[in-house]
Amino acid sequence: MTSNDALTLHNRLALFRAEAGLSRKDLAEQVGVNPQTIGFLERGQYGPSLELGLKLARVFGVPVETLFSLEPFQPLAASLSAPRMMEGGR
Amino acid sequence: MATTAMFKPPRFSAMRVRVLSGLSLAAMLAGTIGPMLLPVDGGGGVMTVTRVLGWALAAAVAVGSPGWRYVAPGELDERERSERARAVVIGHRVTGICICFAFIWLLLATGRTLWLPDQFQAAWLMAMLFWVHVMVPGVLLAWRGTNDEED
C-alpha cells in the first residue's frame, strides 16, 4: 500500500464502516488518524500505509485483503445475487 | 520539579486559512504593487498599515496551519504528513521560480531602460515574497483538504 498519486488500490472501507455503524470520527479515533483521512481513503484519494491498512482491517476483524484490493471489487448487488442465481439454477 | 508549558500552536480550519490567506494576499498586493502602479505614496501611513496587515495575516496563517511551521511528532497523521511534504515542495518550487525570474529581470534591466524598483520598493517586494513563501504550503493544504467531513 502506498500513498502515491496514481492510486490503483481499491477498498470497501465505506461498506464495512456503514455495516459496523461507525462514524468516520469513531473509526479515525480507533486507528489514530484525522477523520478527514478516513474520507480520503473511502473516496480512493489516498492509499494507506501497510500499518494503517492492517489497523483498519483489525478494527473490522477481517483480513486486510478483504478490505483492500489491487483489483476493483465486485459491486455489492452482484456479489449478493450471484449465490442466489446459483441456488436457483440447481 | 517545575514543568514548562509547551507552546501549542492553534490549528485553524481550512476555511479560516483560505479566508485569512486571501485577505493577506489582497493586502500585500495593494500595499506593495499598488504604489508601483498607481500615483500613491507607498511610504505613507495607509500603504504601510496595509502592508503590515498583510504580513500579520500571513504570519497568522503560517502559525495556524501545519504548512511551513515546525510540526510536533504525532501532530499529523500519515496522510497529512505526506500532503504537507508535497505542499512544502510545491511552495519551494514556486519561490524558486519567482527568485529566478527576479534574477533574470535584474540581469536584463541592468544598463537598460527596463523598470527597476528603488530601495524601498525592493524591500517591500522581498517581504511579500517571503510571506508568500511562508503561506503557500498552508494554503495548498487548506485548498486540498475538505473543510468539514460529513458522515
gemmi code that builds the backbone of each chain (N, CA, C; Angstrom):
import gemmi

chains = {
    "A": [
        ("MET", (0.839, -1.185, 0.000), (0.000, 0.000, 0.000), (0.877, 1.238, 0.000)),
        ("THR", (0.586, 2.101, -0.897), (1.400, 3.308, -0.990), (0.504, 4.527, -1.005)),
        ("SER", (1.120, 5.676, -0.869), (0.340, 6.912, -0.922), (0.762, 7.707, -2.156)),
        ("ASN", (1.012, 6.999, -3.265), (1.425, 7.714, -4.464), (0.215, 8.349, -5.153)),
        ("ASP", (0.525, 9.140, -6.187), (-0.551, 9.886, -6.837), (-1.431, 8.992, -7.710)),
        ("ALA", (-0.802, 8.003, -8.363), (-1.565, 7.134, -9.251), (-2.067, 5.931, -8.456)),
        ("LEU", (-3.191, 6.116, -7.812), (-3.689, 5.063, -6.934), (-4.332, 3.952, -7.739)),
        ("THR", (-3.975, 2.726, -7.403), (-4.632, 1.581, -8.016), (-5.210, 0.698, -6.923)),
        ("LEU", (-5.300, 1.260, -5.743), (-5.779, 0.488, -4.602), (-7.277, 0.725, -4.405)),
        ("HIS", (-8.019, -0.348, -4.349), (-9.471, -0.247, -4.143), (-9.787, -0.720, -2.735)),
        ("ASN", (-10.844, -0.175, -2.168), (-11.191, -0.606, -0.804), (-12.698, -0.615, -0.591)),
        ("ARG", (-13.094, -1.349, 0.450), (-14.518, -1.436, 0.809), (-14.721, -0.848, 2.200)),
        ("LEU", (-13.954, 0.189, 2.462), (-13.969, 0.777, 3.795), (-15.340, 1.355, 4.159)),
        ("ALA", (-15.939, 2.082, 3.205), (-17.234, 2.722, 3.492), (-18.291, 1.670, 3.804)),
        ("LEU", (-18.241, 0.570, 3.056), (-19.207, -0.516, 3.256), (-19.069, -1.130, 4.654)),
        ("PHE", (-17.838, -1.451, 5.008), (-17.599, -2.060, 6.322), (-17.924, -1.084, 7.454)),
        ("ARG", (-17.607, 0.171, 7.239), (-17.854, 1.168, 8.288), (-19.359, 1.347, 8.504)),
        ("ALA", (-20.105, 1.402, 7.382), (-21.560, 1.565, 7.494), (-22.170, 0.347, 8.191)),
        ("GLU", (-21.672, -0.826, 7.838), (-22.213, -2.050, 8.442), (-21.911, -2.116, 9.935)),
        ("ALA", (-20.752, -1.603, 10.302), (-20.371, -1.608, 11.721), (-21.029, -0.463, 12.496)),
        ("GLY", (-21.681, 0.437, 11.773), (-22.352, 1.564, 12.433), (-21.382, 2.559, 13.040)),
        ("LEU", (-20.241, 2.680, 12.415), (-19.234, 3.615, 12.933), (-19.253, 4.910, 12.126)),
        ("SER", (-19.063, 6.022, 12.811), (-18.868, 7.274, 12.088), (-17.399, 7.360, 11.689)),
        ("ARG", (-17.112, 8.286, 10.794), (-15.704, 8.470, 10.396), (-14.854, 8.849, 11.601)),
        ("LYS", (-15.453, 9.648, 12.466), (-14.712, 10.094, 13.649), (-14.390, 8.909, 14.559)),
        ("ASP", (-15.380, 8.026, 14.743), (-15.157, 6.838, 15.586), (-14.035, 5.978, 15.027)),
        ("LEU", (-14.134, 5.718, 13.723), (-13.126, 4.872, 13.092), (-11.747, 5.540, 13.139)),
        ("ALA", (-11.743, 6.848, 12.895), (-10.468, 7.579, 12.922), (-9.809, 7.485, 14.296)),
        ("GLU", (-10.632, 7.591, 15.329), (-10.079, 7.500, 16.693), (-9.494, 6.123, 16.958)),
        ("GLN", (-10.148, 5.102, 16.422), (-9.683, 3.733, 16.680), (-8.353, 3.427, 15.991)),
        ("VAL", (-8.102, 4.088, 14.867), (-6.850, 3.811, 14.150), (-5.849, 4.955, 14.269)),
        ("GLY", (-6.231, 6.023, 14.970), (-5.293, 7.108, 15.250), (-4.985, 8.016, 14.078)),
        ("VAL", (-6.030, 8.382, 13.314), (-5.824, 9.341, 12.223), (-6.891, 10.434, 12.312)),
        ("ASN", (-6.732, 11.446, 11.482), (-7.699, 12.521, 11.367), (-8.956, 11.976, 10.656)),
        ("PRO", (-10.165, 12.331, 11.096), (-11.371, 11.848, 10.408), (-11.377, 12.159, 8.910)),
        ("GLN", (-10.744, 13.266, 8.532), (-10.668, 13.594, 7.100), (-9.933, 12.502, 6.327)),
        ("THR", (-8.965, 11.890, 6.977), (-8.179, 10.843, 6.306), (-9.066, 9.652, 5.958)),
        ("ILE", (-10.031, 9.335, 6.817), (-10.971, 8.244, 6.513), (-11.763, 8.591, 5.253)),
        ("GLY", (-12.184, 9.867, 5.153), (-12.891, 10.315, 3.951), (-12.028, 10.179, 2.705)),
        ("PHE", (-10.781, 10.580, 2.814), (-9.864, 10.458, 1.670), (-9.691, 8.995, 1.267)),
        ("LEU", (-9.599, 8.106, 2.262), (-9.442, 6.671, 1.978), (-10.682, 6.135, 1.274)),
        ("GLU", (-11.852, 6.494, 1.814), (-13.100, 5.965, 1.249), (-13.323, 6.438, -0.181)),
        ("ARG", (-12.894, 7.647, -0.465), (-13.054, 8.174, -1.826), (-11.943, 7.701, -2.754)),
        ("GLY", (-11.005, 6.944, -2.230), (-9.903, 6.442, -3.055), (-8.887, 7.509, -3.405)),
        ("GLN", (-8.847, 8.583, -2.609), (-7.907, 9.683, -2.894), (-6.592, 9.510, -2.150)),
        ("TYR", (-6.516, 8.480, -1.343), (-5.278, 8.246, -0.597), (-5.117, 6.743, -0.373)),
        ("GLY", (-3.907, 6.262, -0.621), (-3.588, 4.860, -0.360), (-2.872, 4.756, 0.979)),
        ("PRO", (-3.407, 3.989, 1.911), (-2.822, 3.976, 3.255), (-1.502, 3.214, 3.295)),
        ("SER", (-0.749, 3.464, 4.356), (0.454, 2.669, 4.604), (0.013, 1.261, 5.000)),
        ("LEU", (0.946, 0.343, 4.975), (0.636, -1.030, 5.382), (0.152, -1.055, 6.826)),
        ("GLU", (0.786, -0.243, 7.663), (0.405, -0.202, 9.075), (-1.044, 0.252, 9.250)),
        ("LEU", (-1.421, 1.314, 8.546), (-2.793, 1.815, 8.668), (-3.785, 0.811, 8.088)),
        ("GLY", (-3.421, 0.189, 6.976), (-4.292, -0.826, 6.382), (-4.545, -1.972, 7.338)),
        ("LEU", (-3.491, -2.415, 8.009), (-3.637, -3.513, 8.975), (-4.475, -3.092, 10.183)),
        ("LYS", (-4.286, -1.859, 10.605), (-5.083, -1.358, 11.735), (-6.566, -1.314, 11.377)),
        ("LEU", (-6.855, -0.847, 10.167), (-8.254, -0.773, 9.725), (-8.865, -2.175, 9.641)),
        ("ALA", (-8.092, -3.106, 9.091), (-8.597, -4.479, 8.981), (-8.843, -5.071, 10.365)),
        ("ARG", (-8.000, -4.721, 11.308), (-8.163, -5.243, 12.667), (-9.439, -4.717, 13.321)),
        ("VAL", (-9.765, -3.449, 13.033), (-11.000, -2.877, 13.600), (-12.217, -3.694, 13.169)),
        ("PHE", (-12.242, -4.094, 11.897), (-13.403, -4.827, 11.381), (-13.254, -6.346, 11.533)),
        ("GLY", (-12.116, -6.778, 12.022), (-11.898, -8.209, 12.238), (-11.851, -9.016, 10.959)),
        ("VAL", (-11.285, -8.433, 9.933), (-11.189, -9.149, 8.648), (-9.741, -9.107, 8.169)),
        ("PRO", (-9.367, -10.034, 7.263), (-8.029, -9.943, 6.670), (-7.918, -8.671, 5.837)),
        ("VAL", (-6.715, -8.160, 5.733), (-6.531, -6.879, 5.043), (-6.960, -6.958, 3.581)),
        ("GLU", (-6.829, -8.145, 2.966), (-7.217, -8.252, 1.552), (-8.737, -8.268, 1.366)),
        ("THR", (-9.487, -8.434, 2.448), (-10.944, -8.299, 2.358), (-11.326, -6.826, 2.235)),
        ("LEU", (-10.504, -5.993, 2.816), (-10.775, -4.557, 2.847), (-10.139, -3.821, 1.660)),
        ("PHE", (-8.964, -4.282, 1.267), (-8.219, -3.610, 0.191), (-7.885, -4.602, -0.919)),
        ("SER", (-7.873, -4.091, -2.128), (-7.524, -4.947, -3.253), (-6.898, -4.125, -4.379)),
        ("LEU", (-6.033, -4.759, -5.127), (-5.463, -4.097, -6.305), (-6.450, -4.137, -7.466)),
        ("GLU", (-7.390, -5.096, -7.412), (-8.422, -5.198, -8.455), (-9.704, -4.569, -7.926)),
        ("PRO", (-10.526, -3.990, -8.821), (-11.806, -3.428, -8.350), (-12.680, -4.513, -7.723)),
        ("PHE", (-13.355, -4.158, -6.648), (-14.260, -5.114, -6.012), (-15.512, -5.265, -6.855)),
        ("GLN", (-16.101, -6.453, -6.764), (-17.380, -6.684, -7.439), (-18.443, -5.832, -6.738)),
        ("PRO", (-19.368, -5.221, -7.486), (-20.437, -4.460, -6.816), (-21.203, -5.357, -5.835)),
        ("LEU", (-21.681, -4.730, -4.755), (-22.336, -5.485, -3.688), (-23.550, -6.259, -4.220)),
        ("ALA", (-24.349, -5.588, -5.070), (-25.560, -6.234, -5.604), (-25.191, -7.488, -6.389)),
        ("ALA", (-24.110, -7.386, -7.147), (-23.694, -8.537, -7.970), (-23.202, -9.676, -7.081)),
        ("SER", (-22.457, -9.328, -6.047), (-21.923, -10.385, -5.184), (-23.035, -11.035, -4.359)),
        ("LEU", (-24.101, -10.258, -4.048), (-25.225, -10.839, -3.305), (-26.100, -11.714, -4.202)),
        ("SER", (-26.258, -11.272, -5.446), (-27.152, -12.011, -6.337), (-26.494, -13.276, -6.890)),
        ("ALA", (-25.193, -13.320, -6.954), (-24.509, -14.472, -7.547), (-24.855, -15.794, -6.854)),
        ("PRO", (-24.797, -15.898, -5.509), (-25.143, -17.175, -4.873), (-26.589, -17.570, -5.108)),
        ("ARG", (-27.512, -16.570, -5.118), (-28.925, -16.879, -5.344), (-29.148, -17.461, -6.722)),
        ("MET", (-28.448, -16.867, -7.685), (-28.587, -17.364, -9.056), (-28.114, -18.812, -9.128)),
        ("MET", (-27.023, -19.072, -8.385), (-26.501, -20.441, -8.395), (-27.494, -21.392, -7.748)),
        ("GLU", (-28.126, -20.908, -6.632), (-29.122, -21.768, -5.960), (-30.321, -22.021, -6.870)),
        ("GLY", (-30.772, -20.953, -7.551), (-31.922, -21.062, -8.443), (-31.654, -21.961, -9.641)),
        ("GLY", (-30.408, -22.050, -10.025), (-30.037, -22.833, -11.189), (-29.974, -24.327, -10.897)),
        ("ARG", (-29.986, -24.675, -9.609), (-29.867, -26.103, -9.255), (-31.107, -26.909, -9.612)),
    ],
    "B": [
        ("MET", (9.769, 19.019, 40.723), (10.419, 19.549, 39.524), (9.431, 20.423, 38.744)),
        ("ALA", (9.885, 21.583, 38.388), (8.994, 22.505, 37.670), (8.786, 22.043, 36.236)),
        ("THR", (7.567, 22.194, 35.790), (7.275, 21.824, 34.402), (7.041, 23.087, 33.593)),
        ("THR", (7.509, 23.069, 32.368), (7.302, 24.223, 31.492), (6.180, 23.920, 30.524)),
        ("ALA", (5.331, 24.914, 30.334), (4.207, 24.742, 29.406), (4.724, 24.830, 27.977)),
        ("MET", (4.433, 23.793, 27.189), (4.859, 23.790, 25.785), (3.895, 24.666, 24.986)),
        ("PHE", (4.460, 25.418, 24.051), (3.616, 26.224, 23.173), (2.909, 25.315, 22.185)),
        ("LYS", (1.596, 25.369, 22.217), (0.835, 24.563, 21.270), (0.175, 25.493, 20.262)),
        ("PRO", (0.647, 25.476, 19.019), (0.081, 26.417, 18.045), (-1.374, 26.095, 17.754)),
        ("PRO", (-2.159, 27.136, 17.430), (-3.565, 26.874, 17.096), (-3.649, 26.118, 15.779)),
        ("ARG", (-4.745, 25.427, 15.609), (-4.951, 24.718, 14.338), (-6.186, 25.314, 13.678)),
        ("PHE", (-5.957, 26.182, 12.683), (-7.072, 26.830, 12.006), (-7.784, 25.840, 11.101)),
        ("SER", (-9.092, 26.059, 10.933), (-9.838, 25.247, 9.964), (-9.387, 25.640, 8.557)),
        ("ALA", (-9.672, 24.739, 7.604), (-9.286, 25.015, 6.217), (-9.937, 26.302, 5.724)),
        ("MET", (-11.190, 26.509, 6.113), (-11.899, 27.710, 5.661), (-11.243, 28.970, 6.205)),
        ("ARG", (-10.817, 28.922, 7.464), (-10.185, 30.100, 8.057), (-8.858, 30.410, 7.357)),
        ("VAL", (-8.116, 29.359, 7.041), (-6.837, 29.564, 6.339), (-7.091, 30.169, 4.962)),
        ("ARG", (-8.127, 29.678, 4.275), (-8.446, 30.219, 2.950), (-8.783, 31.702, 3.035)),
        ("VAL", (-9.626, 32.059, 4.007), (-10.054, 33.456, 4.131), (-8.875, 34.350, 4.528)),
        ("LEU", (-8.137, 33.937, 5.549), (-7.023, 34.759, 6.029), (-5.948, 34.936, 4.955)),
        ("SER", (-5.653, 33.849, 4.237), (-4.613, 33.950, 3.209), (-5.076, 34.838, 2.054)),
        ("GLY", (-6.364, 34.767, 1.723), (-6.903, 35.632, 0.672), (-6.806, 37.102, 1.059)),
        ("LEU", (-7.186, 37.387, 2.308), (-7.097, 38.767, 2.795), (-5.642, 39.236, 2.841)),
        ("SER", (-4.771, 38.346, 3.281), (-3.349, 38.684, 3.375), (-2.782, 39.018, 1.996)),
        ("LEU", (-3.095, 38.170, 1.034), (-2.575, 38.390, -0.319), (-3.109, 39.699, -0.892)),
        ("ALA", (-4.405, 39.956, -0.649), (-5.003, 41.205, -1.154), (-4.317, 42.416, -0.521)),
        ("ALA", (-4.096, 42.345, 0.793), (-3.463, 43.476, 1.488), (-2.021, 43.671, 1.013)),
        ("MET", (-1.303, 42.569, 0.833), (0.093, 42.698, 0.395), (0.184, 43.233, -1.030)),
        ("LEU", (-0.711, 42.760, -1.903), (-0.699, 43.253, -3.281), (-1.050, 44.741, -3.321)),
        ("ALA", (-2.070, 45.119, -2.531), (-2.483, 46.529, -2.511), (-1.366, 47.407, -1.949)),
        ("GLY", (-0.724, 46.938, -0.885), (0.289, 47.756, -0.216), (1.646, 47.736, -0.894)),
        ("THR", (1.901, 46.715, -1.710), (3.221, 46.583, -2.342), (3.188, 46.942, -3.820)),
        ("ILE", (2.271, 46.306, -4.556), (2.202, 46.541, -6.002), (1.437, 47.836, -6.304)),
        ("GLY", (0.439, 48.117, -5.445), (-0.383, 49.320, -5.655), (0.433, 50.585, -5.858)),
        ("PRO", (1.356, 50.901, -4.930), (2.135, 52.142, -5.080), (3.030, 52.160, -6.314)),
        ("MET", (3.328, 50.975, -6.876), (4.177, 50.943, -8.075), (3.368, 51.228, -9.338)),
        ("LEU", (2.070, 50.962, -9.274), (1.222, 51.131, -10.458), (0.404, 52.423, -10.408)),
        ("LEU", (0.080, 52.846, -9.196), (-0.816, 53.996, -9.052), (-0.061, 55.177, -8.435)),
        ("PRO", (-0.560, 56.368, -8.655), (0.095, 57.536, -8.046), (-0.233, 57.657, -6.561)),
        ("VAL", (0.275, 56.694, -5.805), (0.025, 56.658, -4.355), (1.379, 56.648, -3.662)),
        ("ASP", (1.465, 57.338, -2.535), (2.716, 57.349, -1.775), (2.864, 56.020, -1.035)),
        ("GLY", (3.773, 55.183, -1.497), (3.976, 53.869, -0.879), (4.498, 53.943, 0.533)),
        ("GLY", (5.179, 55.047, 0.861), (5.728, 55.185, 2.219), (4.743, 55.825, 3.178)),
        ("GLY", (3.560, 56.160, 2.677), (2.554, 56.805, 3.518), (1.954, 55.857, 4.539)),
        ("GLY", (1.204, 56.443, 5.464), (0.647, 55.664, 6.565), (-0.306, 54.573, 6.107)),
        ("VAL", (-1.203, 54.902, 5.178), (-2.225, 53.936, 4.753), (-1.581, 52.720, 4.091)),
        ("MET", (-0.654, 52.981, 3.183), (0.004, 51.868, 2.478), (0.858, 51.028, 3.443)),
        ("THR", (1.509, 51.704, 4.362), (2.335, 50.985, 5.341), (1.472, 50.077, 6.206)),
        ("VAL", (0.357, 50.625, 6.681), (-0.557, 49.822, 7.508), (-1.108, 48.642, 6.697)),
        ("THR", (-1.434, 48.888, 5.435), (-1.967, 47.819, 4.576), (-0.945, 46.694, 4.438)),
        ("ARG", (0.309, 47.076, 4.179), (1.356, 46.053, 4.036), (1.549, 45.268, 5.331)),
        ("VAL", (1.634, 46.010, 6.432), (1.874, 45.347, 7.725), (0.694, 44.421, 8.067)),
        ("LEU", (-0.513, 44.845, 7.721), (-1.690, 43.992, 7.954), (-1.561, 42.696, 7.150)),
        ("GLY", (-1.130, 42.828, 5.907), (-0.929, 41.637, 5.068), (0.118, 40.711, 5.666)),
        ("TRP", (1.211, 41.278, 6.143), (2.267, 40.450, 6.746), (1.757, 39.765, 8.014)),
        ("ALA", (0.975, 40.511, 8.812), (0.464, 39.939, 10.065), (-0.487, 38.776, 9.785)),
        ("LEU", (-1.343, 38.949, 8.770), (-2.269, 37.866, 8.409), (-1.498, 36.654, 7.882)),
        ("ALA", (-0.447, 36.929, 7.110), (0.381, 35.826, 6.602), (1.056, 35.087, 7.755)),
        ("ALA", (1.505, 35.845, 8.741), (2.125, 35.219, 9.919), (1.105, 34.354, 10.657)),
        ("ALA", (-0.138, 34.845, 10.744), (-1.197, 34.069, 11.403), (-1.447, 32.761, 10.656)),
        ("VAL", (-1.474, 32.839, 9.329), (-1.673, 31.628, 8.516), (-0.519, 30.651, 8.752)),
        ("ALA", (0.704, 31.187, 8.785), (1.880, 30.322, 8.949), (1.872, 29.617, 10.298)),
        ("VAL", (1.409, 30.321, 11.326), (1.388, 29.719, 12.664), (0.178, 28.796, 12.827)),
        ("GLY", (-0.941, 29.182, 12.224), (-2.181, 28.440, 12.433), (-2.375, 27.224, 11.540)),
        ("SER", (-1.518, 27.038, 10.562), (-1.644, 25.848, 9.712), (-0.319, 25.090, 9.725)),
        ("PRO", (-0.390, 23.778, 9.627), (0.842, 22.980, 9.710), (1.598, 22.920, 8.390)),
        ("GLY", (1.709, 24.058, 7.721), (2.387, 24.071, 6.434), (3.879, 24.317, 6.581)),
        ("TRP", (4.225, 25.547, 6.917), (5.630, 25.948, 6.935), (6.260, 25.762, 8.310)),
        ("ARG", (5.445, 25.915, 9.339), (5.991, 25.914, 10.698), (6.402, 24.506, 11.131)),
        ("TYR", (7.112, 24.461, 12.255), (7.513, 23.185, 12.838), (6.269, 22.397, 13.252)),
        ("VAL", (6.303, 21.120, 13.010), (5.183, 20.252, 13.394), (5.703, 19.215, 14.378)),
        ("ALA", (5.058, 19.152, 15.521), (5.493, 18.207, 16.560), (5.208, 16.776, 16.118)),
        ("PRO", (6.038, 15.829, 16.550), (5.764, 14.424, 16.220), (4.385, 14.020, 16.725)),
        ("GLY", (3.626, 13.353, 15.889), (2.290, 12.900, 16.284), (1.201, 13.925, 16.033)),
        ("GLU", (1.575, 15.153, 15.636), (0.555, 16.178, 15.402), (-0.236, 15.886, 14.122)),
        ("LEU", (0.432, 15.298, 13.147), (-0.226, 14.981, 11.878), (-0.253, 13.472, 11.666)),
        ("ASP", (-1.279, 13.002, 10.978), (-1.280, 11.576, 10.648), (-0.507, 11.361, 9.341)),
        ("GLU", (-0.442, 10.114, 8.874), (0.428, 9.813, 7.729), (0.008, 10.532, 6.448)),
        ("ARG", (-1.315, 10.649, 6.224), (-1.767, 11.358, 5.015), (-1.404, 12.837, 5.101)),
        ("GLU", (-1.639, 13.422, 6.266), (-1.339, 14.845, 6.430), (0.158, 15.108, 6.282)),
        ("ARG", (0.972, 14.188, 6.786), (2.425, 14.357, 6.655), (2.851, 14.330, 5.186)),
        ("SER", (2.279, 13.373, 4.437), (2.671, 13.280, 3.026), (2.158, 14.485, 2.241)),
        ("GLU", (0.956, 14.961, 2.564), (0.425, 16.138, 1.864), (1.218, 17.387, 2.226)),
        ("ARG", (1.634, 17.461, 3.477), (2.425, 18.613, 3.905), (3.767, 18.622, 3.165)),
        ("ALA", (4.382, 17.449, 3.058), (5.669, 17.364, 2.352), (5.498, 17.808, 0.899)),
        ("ARG", (4.399, 17.368, 0.289), (4.130, 17.743, -1.102), (3.920, 19.252, -1.216)),
        ("ALA", (3.159, 19.814, -0.275), (2.878, 21.257, -0.308), (4.150, 22.074, -0.101)),
        ("VAL", (5.021, 21.607, 0.778), (6.276, 22.336, 1.023), (7.155, 22.308, -0.226)),
        ("VAL", (7.179, 21.165, -0.901), (7.977, 21.058, -2.135), (7.428, 22.010, -3.203)),
        ("ILE", (6.097, 22.043, -3.350), (5.498, 22.945, -4.349), (5.806, 24.404, -3.994)),
        ("GLY", (5.656, 24.748, -2.703), (5.963, 26.111, -2.267), (7.414, 26.476, -2.537)),
        ("HIS", (8.301, 25.535, -2.316), (9.723, 25.745, -2.570), (9.957, 26.030, -4.055)),
        ("ARG", (9.278, 25.269, -4.898), (9.428, 25.470, -6.347), (8.894, 26.836, -6.774)),
        ("VAL", (7.719, 27.194, -6.235), (7.114, 28.489, -6.594), (8.071, 29.623, -6.235)),
        ("THR", (8.625, 29.565, -5.027), (9.542, 30.618, -4.591), (10.805, 30.618, -5.459)),
        ("GLY", (11.300, 29.435, -5.759), (12.492, 29.331, -6.594), (12.276, 29.955, -7.962)),
        ("ILE", (11.100, 29.694, -8.539), (10.787, 30.260, -9.863), (10.710, 31.787, -9.774)),
        ("CYS", (10.085, 32.292, -8.693), (9.973, 33.754, -8.514), (11.369, 34.383, -8.401)),
        ("ILE", (12.247, 33.760, -7.625), (13.606, 34.293, -7.453), (14.352, 34.253, -8.789)),
        ("CYS", (14.142, 33.179, -9.536), (14.800, 33.045, -10.835), (14.354, 34.155, -11.790)),
        ("PHE", (13.032, 34.403, -11.834), (12.519, 35.474, -12.696), (13.064, 36.833, -12.266)),
        ("ALA", (13.122, 37.046, -10.943), (13.640, 38.330, -10.430), (15.100, 38.508, -10.843)),
        ("PHE", (15.852, 37.434, -10.785), (17.269, 37.488, -11.157), (17.426, 37.790, -12.648)),
        ("ILE", (16.611, 37.097, -13.470), (16.679, 37.325, -14.921), (16.308, 38.776, -15.242)),
        ("TRP", (15.238, 39.264, -14.579), (14.805, 40.659, -14.789), (15.932, 41.618, -14.424)),
        ("LEU", (16.590, 41.342, -13.302), (17.691, 42.198, -12.842), (18.822, 42.217, -13.867)),
        ("LEU", (19.135, 41.047, -14.408), (20.207, 40.964, -15.416), (19.838, 41.743, -16.669)),
        ("LEU", (18.568, 41.585, -17.099), (18.123, 42.259, -18.320), (18.018, 43.774, -18.128)),
        ("ALA", (17.615, 44.167, -16.917), (17.344, 45.589, -16.665), (18.613, 46.394, -16.449)),
        ("THR", (19.677, 45.743, -16.019), (20.899, 46.475, -15.723), (21.456, 47.103, -16.999)),
        ("GLY", (21.610, 48.409, -16.970), (22.158, 49.126, -18.118), (21.154, 49.376, -19.211)),
        ("ARG", (19.901, 49.012, -18.978), (18.867, 49.277, -19.978), (17.814, 50.194, -19.374)),
        ("THR", (16.749, 50.381, -20.140), (15.704, 51.286, -19.653), (14.566, 50.532, -18.968)),
        ("LEU", (14.774, 49.253, -18.681), (13.712, 48.484, -18.007), (13.524, 48.998, -16.577)),
        ("TRP", (12.308, 48.818, -16.102), (11.983, 49.308, -14.757), (12.729, 48.506, -13.694)),
        ("LEU", (13.229, 49.193, -12.703), (13.820, 48.546, -11.524), (13.246, 49.213, -10.281)),
        ("PRO", (12.979, 48.424, -9.232), (12.435, 49.033, -8.019), (13.501, 49.848, -7.292)),
        ("ASP", (13.048, 50.869, -6.576), (14.008, 51.585, -5.738), (14.241, 50.773, -4.457)),
        ("GLN", (15.049, 51.316, -3.587), (15.449, 50.578, -2.376), (14.239, 50.130, -1.542)),
        ("PHE", (13.266, 51.036, -1.371), (12.113, 50.702, -0.531), (11.191, 49.698, -1.230)),
        ("GLN", (10.971, 49.936, -2.524), (10.111, 49.010, -3.273), (10.714, 47.601, -3.296)),
        ("ALA", (12.034, 47.535, -3.430), (12.700, 46.225, -3.417), (12.491, 45.530, -2.065)),
        ("ALA", (12.569, 46.307, -1.005), (12.370, 45.734, 0.336), (10.941, 45.222, 0.483)),
        ("TRP", (9.971, 45.994, -0.019), (8.575, 45.555, 0.085), (8.347, 44.279, -0.737)),
        ("LEU", (8.940, 44.263, -1.933), (8.786, 43.068, -2.784), (9.418, 41.838, -2.130)),
        ("MET", (10.583, 42.032, -1.544), (11.250, 40.911, -0.858), (10.399, 40.414, 0.305)),
        ("ALA", (9.827, 41.370, 1.044), (8.974, 40.997, 2.186), (7.749, 40.225, 1.694)),
        ("MET", (7.154, 40.682, 0.605), (5.977, 39.991, 0.084), (6.350, 38.581, -0.370)),
        ("LEU", (7.491, 38.468, -1.033), (7.922, 37.140, -1.483), (8.130, 36.207, -0.287)),
        ("PHE", (8.742, 36.747, 0.756), (8.973, 35.927, 1.948), (7.651, 35.442, 2.546)),
        ("TRP", (6.709, 36.358, 2.711), (5.448, 35.963, 3.357), (4.619, 35.043, 2.471)),
        ("VAL", (4.696, 35.247, 1.170), (4.008, 34.317, 0.260), (4.645, 32.933, 0.380)),
        ("HIS", (5.975, 32.924, 0.429), (6.703, 31.653, 0.592), (6.252, 30.932, 1.865)),
        ("VAL", (6.075, 31.701, 2.922), (5.676, 31.122, 4.207), (4.237, 30.608, 4.160)),
        ("MET", (3.387, 31.292, 3.386), (1.967, 30.938, 3.362), (1.629, 29.786, 2.433)),
        ("VAL", (2.367, 29.662, 1.338), (1.957, 28.746, 0.258), (1.669, 27.314, 0.743)),
        ("PRO", (2.550, 26.692, 1.542), (2.220, 25.310, 1.951), (0.894, 25.206, 2.713)),
        ("GLY", (0.665, 26.131, 3.624), (-0.589, 26.114, 4.387), (-1.796, 26.330, 3.496)),
        ("VAL", (-1.646, 27.214, 2.514), (-2.759, 27.496, 1.593), (-3.053, 26.266, 0.734)),
        ("LEU", (-1.987, 25.625, 0.249), (-2.195, 24.409, -0.556), (-2.904, 23.336, 0.263)),
        ("LEU", (-2.481, 23.183, 1.506), (-3.126, 22.183, 2.371), (-4.589, 22.536, 2.607)),
        ("ALA", (-4.863, 23.828, 2.785), (-6.244, 24.253, 3.047), (-7.141, 24.014, 1.839)),
        ("TRP", (-6.606, 24.243, 0.638), (-7.440, 24.044, -0.554), (-7.537, 22.580, -0.934)),
        ("ARG", (-6.544, 21.778, -0.554), (-6.578, 20.344, -0.840), (-7.539, 19.624, 0.118)),
        ("GLY", (-7.531, 20.037, 1.365), (-8.353, 19.372, 2.362), (-9.789, 19.835, 2.306)),
        ("THR", (-10.671, 18.946, 2.700), (-12.074, 19.332, 2.796), (-12.263, 20.001, 4.147)),
        ("ASN", (-13.153, 20.952, 4.203), (-13.297, 21.719, 5.435), (-13.959, 20.911, 6.541)),
        ("ASP", (-15.113, 20.390, 6.264), (-15.816, 19.592, 7.266), (-16.273, 18.299, 6.622)),
        ("GLU", (-15.815, 17.210, 7.170), (-16.203, 15.913, 6.628), (-17.585, 15.530, 7.151)),
        ("GLU", (-18.439, 15.127, 6.224), (-19.766, 14.636, 6.613), (-19.735, 13.126, 6.613)),
        ("ASP", (-20.477, 12.537, 7.526), (-20.546, 11.069, 7.558), (-21.480, 10.550, 6.479)),
    ],
}
model = gemmi.Model(1)
for chain_id, residues in chains.items():
    chain = gemmi.Chain(chain_id)
    for i, (resn, *xyz) in enumerate(residues, 1):
        res = gemmi.Residue()
        res.name, res.seqid = resn, gemmi.SeqId(i, " ")
        for name, pos in zip(("N", "CA", "C"), xyz):
            atom = gemmi.Atom()
            atom.name, atom.element = name, gemmi.Element(name[0])
            atom.pos, atom.b_iso = gemmi.Position(*pos), 0.0
            res.add_atom(atom)
        chain.add_residue(res)
    model.add_chain(chain)
structure = gemmi.Structure()
structure.add_model(model)
structure.setup_entities()
